[in-house]
């Protein structure tokens, strides 16, 4: 069964056909609620195509729709704008079905195989604030893709190759020259090293600072990095151990953010595909200043698109080589219809080059979608990227802890001990995620912990508070049953909630089409507002009319379910008390 809004749009299309016209009908929320609940604004377009009078078309359509059992009070405003309201009985019938099947609110798409590449943490480094948006947006988009019917693989795609490897190993070589990995007679035994994530948190900055101040040290870092790239076993074996230690710590932070990856792979996993990838690219590569590059510019480009460097002049690989090999790997192993990358806006040009190289060389078919979904930055109150008080890069754990301290104080004093700490942790993630997903994906935003941890306004805690309020109603019932039915519509407050539920289909479509979760965040806020208004106007538990009471409980149950489903898309956990 189709979503209600799709059913009624189809009925308007059919009515148009009966009148002798064709249009793909889209209904929108009426700008004149006094005239109708929804409106259809396509008559002007039809009239323009046919060079006829829009009012004549509108009159015919209004007459036809007023005979349809799904509509009431169909009327015309202005030169052909059609206002209409829904039959309450049809609305109640549908909402009762939705209570048991949330998917009736979702316009399912034709199933595609999709890979979402997000996360992008660097091995041997602590996750910092800059990693949060990729994780939050990527996880939510992955869940949104699944909600509309696609099969999705989420890949963390670790940055486990590059200069940080040279940095860390150069420092370990200095501190532990006796390790077998640094001997000429390395026998491949690969003994386990004693190193912790905390050690790595100290080692990398130390090595980085030393390399910046000493050119000889930096040259050693470059040499070690190049040797790892070429497969020098002692360093590769050591580096893999470091990645393993680092990955466990990174996983813990992603778990805190409710990010779950189907593939825990990184750049190193692409190495075994590089030779095959280069064979495909080779006809399009040429030498430029010792490096192998590919032209990706097109005649109609409005800006200069430089060639993509594929192999450096020293014969080593770079990000592009490994990204292209990763694409090759994904095509061979998963045959995706789409691969999407959730990365900072500043990487837009780079991915344009990589995508064009992939299509031009035949690495992917033209029918395969390669999409870049960039995002803006999270800024502090000064409008600059969020920092620590002393101006340093803030670790993600530190940010979560800072917000958790604030949410801890928001909870009731009756919640104590471990339960209070657990709830404040979930509330902190709700604060961060809702704040991160509320703005349009491409925009920067200012994170104010006091504002976004408030129990009022567009915040995660406000949405959760509404759900807790609903939960508390059912906890007070003397006799409980699993399901309640909506018997009718007894007030405008109820009707407004049902109409908001009808809108959800379009909200999900907009979020999916534009790949931004802001529409769902806004929707949750508006639904919570409508429910809280309903709650303040009706004494649900003391309602004497049994039909009304059951309806109010069913409406509450349904609202809770929708909030829960949508928060799950945002990867925000529900809580049962605050």
Secondary structure, 3 states (H helix, E strand, C coil): CCCHHHHHHHHHHHHHHHCCCCCCCCEEECCCCCCCCEEECCHHHHHHHHCCCHHHHHHHHHHHHCCCCCEEEEEEECCCEEEEEECHHHHHHHHHHHHHCHHHHCCCCCCCEEEEECCCCECCCCCEHHHHHHHHHHHHHHHHHHHCCCEEEEECCEECCCHHHHHHHHHHHHHCCCCHHHCCCCCCCCCCCCCCHHHHHHHHHHHHHHHHHCHHHHHHHHHHHHHHHCCCHHHHHHHHHHHHHHHHHHHHHHHHCCCCCCECCEHHHHHHHHHHHHHHHHHHEEEECCEEEECCCCCCCCCCCCCEEEECCCCCECHHHHHHHHHHHHHHHHCCCEEEEEEEHHHHHHHHHHHHHHHHHCCCCCCCEEEEEEECCEECCCCCECECCCCCECEHHHHHHHHHHHHHHHCCCCCCHHHHHHHHHHHHHHHHHHHHHHCCCCCCEECCHHHHCCCCCCCHHHHHHHHHHHHHHHHCCCCCCCCCCCCCCCCHHHHHHHHHHHHHHHHHHHHHHHCCCHHHHHHHHHHHHHHHHHHHHCCCCCCCCHHHHHHHHHHHHHHHHHHHHHHHHCCCCCCCCC
